[in-house]
Each structure stands twice: as C-alpha cells, then as structure tokens.
Amino acid sequence: MSESKTKRLRLTVASPASYASLTPQLLDDMNHPKDSMMRYSAQHKQETRERILRAASRRFRGGGQNDVAIADLMQELKLTHGGFYKHFNSKQDLLAETIDKAFEDGAEMLVQAVKRARPGAELKGIIETYLSPEHCAGVSEGCAVAALATEVARHPRALRLRFDKAVRDHAKRFAKFLPGSTDAEQLRNFAVLFTGMAGALSVARALADEGMRHRILQAAREFYIRSFCS
C-alpha cells in the first residue's frame, strides 16, 4: 500500500477523543453537547424548572406526595434524575412550590369564570364553575384546597405555613366578590363559602355513584348561590 493511501485511511479513522465527546456524561438532559458555547440560557433553565413544577403540581393534587417520586417525575419529562437538583434543593422544597402553582391554577379557573359572567353575576359564575362536573373530574388540574387540604395536614409545619399563605392570598384576591359591608366581613364570607364548596367537592369526588355525585354538586350550587348571591 502506498504511503499516500495510508495517510488517507488514517484521516478517516475517528480518534478516541471524538468518541469520548459522545459519551452520556458529556450530554445534557436533552442530549445536547455540554459545550461552553451551547450552554442553556437562563430562560431555558427557567422553562425547564416550570415544566418540573407544573408536572409535580398535577401529580401532587392527583395522587398526593407518593405520586411525586422524583425519578418517575423526571423520567416523565425526559430529564435526568440528577438534573432535578439543579432546580430544587429537595422534594420538600418542590412540594412547597407546587402549592403555589396549584393555587395559581385554581385562581386562573375562577378568573376565567369571572370574565365569562355578566356584570353583577361574577360570584354566581364562580360558584357554578367551582361546583361543576368538569371541575369535579379534574382533580389534578383544579382547586388546591379541595385536592390537598387533607394531604397537607400530614406534612411538616413549614409546608402547612406555605399552604396558609396561599389560602390568605387566594382570599384577598376573591373576597371582593363576596357580600359584606367591610373587608373583614367579606373575608369571613369567603372562608365560609370556599371551605364549604371545597368540602362538597371533595365528597363528590369520593363517590362512586355518579348520580349521587351530581346531586351533591347541584344541591351545593343551589344552596350557595341562594345564600351568597341573593
């Protein structure tokens, strides 16, 4: 074999370094090379964090903390287990933030109900939406109080304090739609209405009998509309 041909063959053989550059240790969560020129932007990191938070919030509401196994969560999102700790210090840290996310989702549902309602009928729209069959069926997407109250009660004080703050913020946002001549009276009526609706919704979700479930939702809607919207 001629010397020139040997040189050409050598050029076509990949060096060991080129193979090393393809090893899993040098790939990121989305199989992109971990090169300094291709690092994720701060925006991309925040988007990944939000994906984890949204998925964990749905899992927490839908199945409690046992459904928020970090390995399963990250596998669902096609992210590495170790990547979780780039965004959250611990599972308890994640659960605390899922509470805020859950309340955001519940608030958005009620905001849309207010927007759809005619002027003066906002509270009626809130009650009808909250106690609707659709909300009853959407455990992992709906109200944090109905989905998480009994779950959070079993958690450490720090998580319960996070829940306390979320409830207070929620009350401040929607108490203005409640009857009352003072802010304090509106907040009191909010507490009565929303804890009552959350209880009715929780019971309805637990029932296997669909007919009974719908009767409870309907009776609760009629009762609260009559009591608070007259």
C-alpha positions as CSV (number, residue, x, y, z in Angstrom):
1,M,0.0,0.0,0.0
2,S,1.4,3.4,-0.9
3,E,2.3,5.9,1.7
4,S,-0.2,8.5,0.4
5,K,-3.1,5.9,0.5
6,T,-2.1,5.0,4.1
7,K,-2.3,8.7,5.1
8,R,-5.8,9.0,3.6
9,L,-7.0,6.0,5.5
10,R,-5.7,7.4,8.7
11,L,-7.6,10.5,8.2
12,T,-10.9,8.6,8.0
13,V,-10.5,6.9,11.4
14,A,-12.1,8.7,14.3
15,S,-9.8,9.4,17.2
16,P,-10.5,8.2,20.7
17,A,-11.2,11.8,21.8
18,S,-14.0,12.1,19.2
19,Y,-15.7,9.0,20.7
20,A,-15.4,10.4,24.2
21,S,-17.2,13.5,23.2
22,L,-20.3,11.4,22.6
23,T,-20.4,9.7,26.0
24,P,-23.6,10.3,28.2
25,Q,-21.5,12.2,30.8
26,L,-20.9,14.9,28.2
27,L,-24.5,15.2,27.1
28,D,-27.2,17.3,28.8
29,D,-30.8,16.4,29.7
30,M,-32.0,16.9,26.1
31,N,-29.0,15.1,24.5
32,H,-27.2,18.3,23.5
33,P,-23.4,18.5,23.9
34,K,-22.3,20.2,27.1
35,D,-20.0,22.6,25.3
36,S,-19.4,26.0,26.7
37,M,-20.8,27.5,23.5
38,M,-24.0,25.6,23.8
39,R,-25.0,26.0,27.5
40,Y,-28.6,26.6,28.1
41,S,-29.7,30.2,28.6
42,A,-31.2,31.4,31.8
43,Q,-34.6,31.5,30.1
44,H,-34.3,27.8,29.1
45,K,-33.3,26.8,32.6
46,Q,-36.4,28.7,33.9
47,E,-38.6,27.0,31.4
48,T,-37.3,23.5,32.5
49,R,-38.0,24.4,36.1
50,E,-41.5,25.4,35.2
51,R,-42.1,22.1,33.4
52,I,-41.0,20.2,36.5
53,L,-43.2,22.4,38.7
54,R,-46.3,22.0,36.5
55,A,-45.9,18.3,36.3
56,A,-45.2,17.9,40.1
57,S,-48.2,20.1,40.9
58,R,-50.5,18.0,38.9
59,R,-49.1,14.8,40.4
60,F,-49.4,16.2,44.0
61,R,-53.0,17.2,43.5
62,G,-53.9,14.0,41.7
63,G,-52.2,11.4,44.0
64,G,-50.5,13.1,46.9
65,Q,-46.8,13.1,47.7
66,N,-46.4,9.4,46.9
67,D,-47.2,10.3,43.3
68,V,-44.3,12.8,43.2
69,A,-41.4,10.4,43.1
70,I,-38.5,12.4,41.7
71,A,-37.2,9.6,39.5
72,D,-40.7,9.0,37.9
73,L,-41.3,12.7,37.6
74,M,-38.0,13.4,35.8
75,Q,-38.5,10.3,33.6
76,E,-41.9,11.6,32.5
77,L,-40.3,14.8,31.5
78,K,-37.3,13.1,29.8
79,L,-34.9,14.7,32.2
80,T,-32.1,13.1,34.3
81,H,-32.7,12.4,37.9
82,G,-29.6,14.4,38.9
83,G,-30.9,17.4,36.9
84,F,-33.7,17.8,39.5
85,Y,-31.2,19.2,42.0
86,K,-30.2,22.0,39.6
87,H,-33.7,23.5,40.2
88,F,-34.8,22.3,43.7
89,N,-32.9,21.6,46.9
90,S,-35.2,18.7,47.9
91,K,-38.5,17.0,47.4
92,Q,-40.0,19.1,50.3
93,D,-38.8,22.2,48.5
94,L,-40.5,21.1,45.4
95,L,-43.8,20.3,47.2
96,A,-43.8,23.7,48.8
97,E,-43.6,25.4,45.4
98,T,-46.3,23.0,43.9
99,I,-48.7,24.5,46.4
100,D,-48.2,28.0,44.9
101,K,-48.6,26.5,41.4
102,A,-51.8,24.7,42.4
103,F,-53.3,27.9,43.8
104,E,-52.3,29.7,40.6
105,D,-54.2,27.2,38.5
106,G,-57.2,27.3,40.7
107,A,-57.2,31.1,40.7
108,E,-57.0,31.2,36.9
109,M,-60.0,28.9,36.6
110,L,-62.0,31.4,38.7
111,V,-60.7,34.4,36.9
112,Q,-62.0,32.9,33.6
113,A,-65.4,32.3,35.3
114,V,-65.5,36.0,36.3
115,K,-64.6,37.1,32.8
116,R,-67.4,35.0,31.4
117,A,-70.0,36.3,33.8
118,R,-72.3,39.2,33.2
119,P,-71.6,42.3,35.4
120,G,-73.0,41.7,38.9
121,A,-73.1,37.9,38.5
122,E,-69.4,37.2,39.0
123,L,-69.9,35.3,42.2
124,K,-72.6,33.1,40.7
125,G,-70.3,32.3,37.9
126,I,-67.5,31.4,40.4
127,I,-69.8,29.1,42.3
128,E,-71.2,27.4,39.2
129,T,-67.7,26.8,37.9
130,Y,-66.2,25.6,41.1
131,L,-69.0,23.1,41.7
132,S,-69.3,22.0,38.1
133,P,-68.9,18.3,37.0
134,E,-65.9,19.3,34.9
135,H,-64.0,20.7,38.0
136,C,-65.1,17.7,40.0
137,A,-63.5,15.4,37.4
138,G,-60.3,17.5,37.1
139,V,-58.6,16.6,40.4
140,S,-55.1,17.1,39.2
141,E,-55.9,20.5,37.5
142,G,-58.3,22.1,40.0
143,C,-58.5,23.7,43.3
144,A,-55.6,23.2,45.7
145,V,-57.8,23.3,48.8
146,A,-60.1,20.5,47.7
147,A,-57.3,18.4,46.4
148,L,-54.6,19.0,49.1
149,A,-56.1,20.0,52.4
150,T,-56.1,16.6,53.9
151,E,-52.7,15.8,52.4
152,V,-51.0,18.9,53.6
153,A,-52.4,18.4,57.1
154,R,-50.0,15.4,57.4
155,H,-46.9,17.4,56.4
156,P,-44.3,19.3,58.5
157,R,-45.2,22.8,59.7
158,A,-43.1,24.6,57.1
159,L,-45.3,23.1,54.3
160,R,-48.5,23.9,56.2
161,L,-47.3,27.5,56.6
162,R,-46.8,27.7,52.9
163,F,-50.4,26.5,52.4
164,D,-51.6,29.1,55.0
165,K,-50.1,31.9,53.0
166,A,-51.6,30.6,49.7
167,V,-55.0,30.5,51.3
168,R,-54.7,34.0,52.6
169,D,-53.6,35.3,49.2
170,H,-56.4,33.5,47.5
171,A,-58.9,35.1,49.9
172,K,-57.6,38.6,49.3
173,R,-57.9,38.1,45.6
174,F,-61.5,36.8,45.5
175,A,-63.1,38.2,48.7
176,K,-64.1,41.3,46.8
177,F,-66.8,39.3,45.0
178,L,-68.4,38.2,48.3
179,P,-71.2,40.2,50.1
180,G,-70.2,42.3,53.1
181,S,-70.0,45.9,54.2
182,T,-66.4,45.6,55.3
183,D,-63.3,43.9,54.2
184,A,-63.4,41.7,57.3
185,E,-66.9,40.6,56.6
186,Q,-66.1,39.8,53.0
187,L,-63.1,37.7,54.2
188,R,-65.3,35.9,56.7
189,N,-67.9,35.1,54.0
190,F,-65.1,33.9,51.7
191,A,-63.9,31.5,54.4
192,V,-67.4,30.1,54.8
193,L,-68.1,29.8,51.1
194,F,-64.8,28.4,49.8
195,T,-64.2,25.9,52.6
196,G,-67.8,24.7,52.2
197,M,-67.5,24.3,48.5
198,A,-64.2,22.5,48.8
199,G,-65.8,20.1,51.2
200,A,-68.7,19.4,48.9
201,L,-66.3,18.9,46.0
202,S,-64.1,16.5,48.0
203,V,-67.1,14.4,49.0
204,A,-68.5,14.4,45.4
205,R,-65.1,13.2,44.1
206,A,-65.0,10.4,46.6
207,L,-68.3,8.9,45.4
208,A,-68.5,6.0,43.0
209,D,-72.2,6.6,42.3
210,E,-72.3,9.2,39.5
211,G,-75.9,10.1,40.2
212,M,-75.2,10.9,43.8
213,R,-72.2,12.9,42.9
214,H,-74.2,15.1,40.5
215,R,-76.9,15.6,43.1
216,I,-74.5,16.7,45.7
217,L,-72.9,19.2,43.3
218,Q,-76.2,20.5,42.2
219,A,-77.6,20.9,45.8
220,A,-74.4,22.7,46.8
221,R,-74.5,25.1,43.9
222,E,-78.2,25.9,44.6
223,F,-77.5,26.4,48.3
224,Y,-74.5,28.7,47.9
225,I,-76.0,30.7,45.1
226,R,-79.1,31.2,47.2
227,S,-77.1,32.0,50.4
228,F,-74.5,34.4,48.9
229,C,-75.9,35.8,45.6
230,S,-79.3,37.0,46.7
